[in-house]
Amino acid sequence: MAEETGAQEAVAAPPQDSKREAIALVIGVAGWLVPGLGHALLKMWGRAVMSFLTVGLLVILGAGMRGNIFSSSGNDAFDTLGFLADLGTGTFYVAARSLETNGADVSHAGGDYGTRLLATAGVLNLLAALHAYEAARGRKA
């Protein structure tokens, strides 16, 4: 009987926890949209600046090397994964699409490396946003 009451108490979260969870979610989404913004809202200035600069530099280099920036109309699973990785850069995805005026050039090594840099920027930003979300929840990340 004591186990049942303990389980019921664990299910009903106090209002403070749900508010904290909502704030953490907003911080995580903000960190995804603008790299480093989640950490800036948490006053983790070093991580915020490094996230912004690193993701921004990777996007600029990748787009400058004429890497492939995937669109949502993927033909196969790899195109979809590439789109999700590129979309991970948040608003930098829009900037990269606007920098891609001549289209991708993956026939050369530079374009192929550029594609990898763009995907790396997206995954790195998603990890940074996840870290900001977990830190806002109060978990040691």
Salt bridges, closest charged atoms under 4 A:
GLU21 OE1 - ARG137 NE 3.19
GLU100 OE1 - ARG97 NH1 3.93
ASP105 OD2 - ARG66 NH1 3.92
ASP105 OD2 - HIS108 ND1 2.91
ASP112 OD1 - ARG116 NH1 3.20
GLU134 OE2 - ARG137 NH1 3.59
GLU134 OE1 - ARG139 NH1 3.70
